[in-house]
Amino acid sequence: MQEYIGRCILTLTKVILEGEYSDCFPLEGAKSGKLNLTLKWMHQPIYRDSEN
């Protein structure tokens, strides 16, 4: 059985546009607590098979 602590909602558009993003979010639905996030967008090229 998993216990539910809370939730946090973040749109990744800001991370993609800025390249790196750090922020602290309060956990919704929890009595107390926060989540510290540091996210970094690293683009990776997609190589397609040219035989198709």
N, CA, C and O atoms as CSV, one atom per row, in Angstrom:
chain,resi,resn,atom,element,x,y,z
A,1,MET,N,N,0.840,-1.192,0.000
A,1,MET,CA,C,0.000,0.000,0.000
A,1,MET,C,C,0.879,1.247,0.000
A,1,MET,O,O,1.783,1.374,0.826
A,2,GLN,N,N,0.612,2.165,-0.927
A,2,GLN,CA,C,1.352,3.415,-0.995
A,2,GLN,C,C,0.626,4.487,-0.199
A,2,GLN,O,O,-0.602,4.575,-0.218
A,3,GLU,N,N,1.402,5.295,0.496
A,3,GLU,CA,C,0.817,6.424,1.216
A,3,GLU,C,C,0.922,7.675,0.357
A,3,GLU,O,O,1.935,7.910,-0.302
A,4,TYR,N,N,-0.119,8.457,0.374
A,4,TYR,CA,C,-0.173,9.696,-0.398
A,4,TYR,C,C,0.323,10.837,0.477
A,4,TYR,O,O,-0.195,11.047,1.574
A,5,ILE,N,N,1.333,11.585,-0.002
A,5,ILE,CA,C,1.873,12.706,0.769
A,5,ILE,C,C,1.260,14.029,0.308
A,5,ILE,O,O,0.850,14.851,1.126
A,6,GLY,N,N,1.206,14.218,-0.965
A,6,GLY,CA,C,0.696,15.467,-1.533
A,6,GLY,C,C,1.012,15.488,-3.014
A,6,GLY,O,O,1.439,14.478,-3.575
A,7,ARG,N,N,0.806,16.632,-3.652
A,7,ARG,CA,C,1.102,16.702,-5.080
A,7,ARG,C,C,1.639,18.071,-5.448
A,7,ARG,O,O,1.497,19.042,-4.705
A,8,CYS,N,N,2.247,18.118,-6.594
A,8,CYS,CA,C,2.825,19.343,-7.123
A,8,CYS,C,C,2.608,19.312,-8.629
A,8,CYS,O,O,2.823,18.278,-9.262
A,9,ILE,N,N,2.189,20.423,-9.208
A,9,ILE,CA,C,1.954,20.493,-10.649
A,9,ILE,C,C,2.883,21.548,-11.239
A,9,ILE,O,O,2.947,22.676,-10.752
A,10,LEU,N,N,3.605,21.165,-12.303
A,10,LEU,CA,C,4.545,22.059,-12.958
A,10,LEU,C,C,4.445,21.853,-14.456
A,10,LEU,O,O,4.418,20.715,-14.927
A,11,THR,N,N,4.389,22.934,-15.205
A,11,THR,CA,C,4.409,22.866,-16.656
A,11,THR,C,C,5.861,22.851,-17.115
A,11,THR,O,O,6.639,23.728,-16.738
A,12,LEU,N,N,6.229,21.876,-17.915
A,12,LEU,CA,C,7.619,21.737,-18.340
A,12,LEU,C,C,8.031,22.727,-19.420
A,12,LEU,O,O,9.207,22.774,-19.782
A,13,THR,N,N,7.107,23.512,-19.942
A,13,THR,CA,C,7.430,24.506,-20.960
A,13,THR,C,C,8.494,25.484,-20.466
A,13,THR,O,O,9.405,25.841,-21.212
A,14,LYS,N,N,8.381,25.910,-19.228
A,14,LYS,CA,C,9.350,26.859,-18.664
A,14,LYS,C,C,10.751,26.236,-18.596
A,14,LYS,O,O,11.745,26.913,-18.856
A,15,VAL,N,N,10.825,24.970,-18.254
A,15,VAL,CA,C,12.111,24.259,-18.200
A,15,VAL,C,C,12.721,24.183,-19.604
A,15,VAL,O,O,13.917,24.419,-19.773
A,16,ILE,N,N,11.910,23.858,-20.599
A,16,ILE,CA,C,12.399,23.743,-21.972
A,16,ILE,C,C,12.876,25.103,-22.486
A,16,ILE,O,O,13.928,25.183,-23.120
A,17,LEU,N,N,12.126,26.162,-22.226
A,17,LEU,CA,C,12.494,27.489,-22.719
A,17,LEU,C,C,13.729,28.050,-22.036
A,17,LEU,O,O,14.561,28.679,-22.689
A,18,GLU,N,N,13.863,27.835,-20.733
A,18,GLU,CA,C,14.975,28.413,-19.984
A,18,GLU,C,C,16.193,27.485,-19.923
A,18,GLU,O,O,17.292,27.947,-19.616
A,19,GLY,N,N,16.030,26.214,-20.203
A,19,GLY,CA,C,17.134,25.268,-20.167
A,19,GLY,C,C,17.383,24.679,-18.792
A,19,GLY,O,O,17.699,23.495,-18.675
A,20,GLU,N,N,17.247,25.485,-17.749
A,20,GLU,CA,C,17.418,25.011,-16.379
A,20,GLU,C,C,16.447,25.781,-15.493
A,20,GLU,O,O,16.203,26.968,-15.709
A,21,TYR,N,N,15.901,25.099,-14.502
A,21,TYR,CA,C,14.861,25.710,-13.669
A,21,TYR,C,C,14.928,25.144,-12.262
A,21,TYR,O,O,14.983,23.928,-12.081
A,22,SER,N,N,14.923,26.006,-11.279
A,22,SER,CA,C,14.896,25.591,-9.872
A,22,SER,C,C,13.784,26.347,-9.161
A,22,SER,O,O,13.599,27.546,-9.373
A,23,ASP,N,N,13.047,25.635,-8.317
A,23,ASP,CA,C,11.984,26.279,-7.549
A,23,ASP,C,C,11.591,25.379,-6.392
A,23,ASP,O,O,11.942,24.199,-6.356
A,24,CYS,N,N,10.868,25.944,-5.462
A,24,CYS,CA,C,10.374,25.227,-4.300
A,24,CYS,C,C,8.845,25.291,-4.331
A,24,CYS,O,O,8.269,26.371,-4.458
A,25,PHE,N,N,8.199,24.144,-4.215
A,25,PHE,CA,C,6.744,24.068,-4.314
A,25,PHE,C,C,6.156,23.503,-3.033
A,25,PHE,O,O,6.654,22.504,-2.514
A,26,PRO,N,N,5.093,24.132,-2.509
A,26,PRO,CA,C,4.376,23.514,-1.387
A,26,PRO,C,C,3.607,22.301,-1.909
A,26,PRO,O,O,3.133,22.314,-3.045
A,27,LEU,N,N,3.482,21.277,-1.110
A,27,LEU,CA,C,2.741,20.086,-1.510
A,27,LEU,C,C,1.256,20.286,-1.231
A,27,LEU,O,O,0.850,20.472,-0.084
A,28,GLU,N,N,0.458,20.246,-2.282
A,28,GLU,CA,C,-0.988,20.384,-2.138
A,28,GLU,C,C,-1.551,19.131,-1.489
A,28,GLU,O,O,-1.176,18.018,-1.859
A,29,GLY,N,N,-2.428,19.297,-0.544
A,29,GLY,CA,C,-3.071,18.159,0.097
A,29,GLY,C,C,-2.289,17.596,1.270
A,29,GLY,O,O,-2.739,16.645,1.909
A,30,ALA,N,N,-1.129,18.163,1.564
A,30,ALA,CA,C,-0.334,17.694,2.701
A,30,ALA,C,C,-0.469,18.680,3.853
A,30,ALA,O,O,-0.693,19.870,3.628
A,31,LYS,N,N,-0.336,18.197,5.083
A,31,LYS,CA,C,-0.412,19.085,6.243
A,31,LYS,C,C,0.746,20.075,6.228
A,31,LYS,O,O,0.575,21.241,6.586
A,32,SER,N,N,1.908,19.619,5.820
A,32,SER,CA,C,3.078,20.494,5.695
A,32,SER,C,C,4.060,19.829,4.748
A,32,SER,O,O,3.946,18.636,4.467
A,33,GLY,N,N,5.003,20.578,4.266
A,33,GLY,CA,C,6.037,20.030,3.397
A,33,GLY,C,C,6.158,20.801,2.109
A,33,GLY,O,O,5.222,21.457,1.653
A,34,LYS,N,N,7.328,20.703,1.543
A,34,LYS,CA,C,7.581,21.343,0.268
A,34,LYS,C,C,8.540,20.470,-0.533
A,34,LYS,O,O,9.220,19.601,0.013
A,35,LEU,N,N,8.577,20.716,-1.815
A,35,LEU,CA,C,9.402,19.944,-2.725
A,35,LEU,C,C,10.348,20.897,-3.437
A,35,LEU,O,O,9.910,21.823,-4.118
A,36,ASN,N,N,11.644,20.669,-3.278
A,36,ASN,CA,C,12.657,21.465,-3.972
A,36,ASN,C,C,13.028,20.739,-5.257
A,36,ASN,O,O,13.486,19.596,-5.221
A,37,LEU,N,N,12.830,21.405,-6.394
A,37,LEU,CA,C,13.130,20.796,-7.684
A,37,LEU,C,C,14.181,21.605,-8.425
A,37,LEU,O,O,14.123,22.834,-8.455
A,38,THR,N,N,15.129,20.918,-9.016
A,38,THR,CA,C,16.068,21.519,-9.960
A,38,THR,C,C,16.009,20.660,-11.209
A,38,THR,O,O,16.362,19.481,-11.178
A,39,LEU,N,N,15.564,21.252,-12.308
A,39,LEU,CA,C,15.382,20.522,-13.555
A,39,LEU,C,C,16.256,21.129,-14.647
A,39,LEU,O,O,16.405,22.349,-14.718
A,40,LYS,N,N,16.824,20.292,-15.485
A,40,LYS,CA,C,17.649,20.754,-16.592
A,40,LYS,C,C,17.205,20.038,-17.852
A,40,LYS,O,O,17.115,18.811,-17.879
A,41,TRP,N,N,16.925,20.814,-18.907
A,41,TRP,CA,C,16.495,20.254,-20.172
A,41,TRP,C,C,17.719,20.012,-21.022
A,41,TRP,O,O,18.486,20.934,-21.302
A,42,MET,N,N,17.902,18.771,-21.432
A,42,MET,CA,C,19.008,18.423,-22.312
A,42,MET,C,C,18.429,17.822,-23.581
A,42,MET,O,O,17.928,16.698,-23.578
A,43,HIS,N,N,18.504,18.580,-24.663
A,43,HIS,CA,C,17.932,18.138,-25.932
A,43,HIS,C,C,18.792,17.011,-26.503
A,43,HIS,O,O,20.021,17.069,-26.466
A,44,GLN,N,N,18.129,15.998,-27.027
A,44,GLN,CA,C,18.819,14.883,-27.657
A,44,GLN,C,C,18.252,14.702,-29.055
A,44,GLN,O,O,17.047,14.512,-29.218
A,45,PRO,N,N,19.111,14.760,-30.066
A,45,PRO,CA,C,18.604,14.591,-31.439
A,45,PRO,C,C,18.048,13.183,-31.652
A,45,PRO,O,O,18.549,12.211,-31.087
A,46,ILE,N,N,17.025,13.094,-32.460
A,46,ILE,CA,C,16.425,11.794,-32.801
A,46,ILE,C,C,16.936,11.407,-34.191
A,46,ILE,O,O,16.704,12.113,-35.172
A,47,TYR,N,N,17.622,10.295,-34.250
A,47,TYR,CA,C,18.141,9.809,-35.522
A,47,TYR,C,C,17.159,8.798,-36.091
A,47,TYR,O,O,16.801,7.819,-35.437
A,48,ARG,N,N,16.739,9.049,-37.302
A,48,ARG,CA,C,15.785,8.145,-37.946
A,48,ARG,C,C,16.533,7.300,-38.977
A,48,ARG,O,O,17.490,7.754,-39.603
A,49,ASP,N,N,16.074,6.079,-39.131
A,49,ASP,CA,C,16.661,5.177,-40.108
A,49,ASP,C,C,16.324,5.678,-41.496
A,49,ASP,O,O,15.144,5.813,-41.821
A,50,SER,N,N,17.316,5.958,-42.330
A,50,SER,CA,C,17.086,6.535,-43.660
A,50,SER,C,C,16.634,5.497,-44.691
A,50,SER,O,O,16.351,5.852,-45.836
A,51,GLU,N,N,16.564,4.221,-44.301
A,51,GLU,CA,C,16.148,3.175,-45.241
A,51,GLU,C,C,14.640,3.113,-45.431
A,51,GLU,O,O,14.172,2.438,-46.348
A,52,ASN,N,N,13.870,3.792,-44.600
A,52,ASN,CA,C,12.399,3.714,-44.693
A,52,ASN,C,C,11.880,4.540,-45.803
A,52,ASN,O,O,10.670,4.590,-46.023
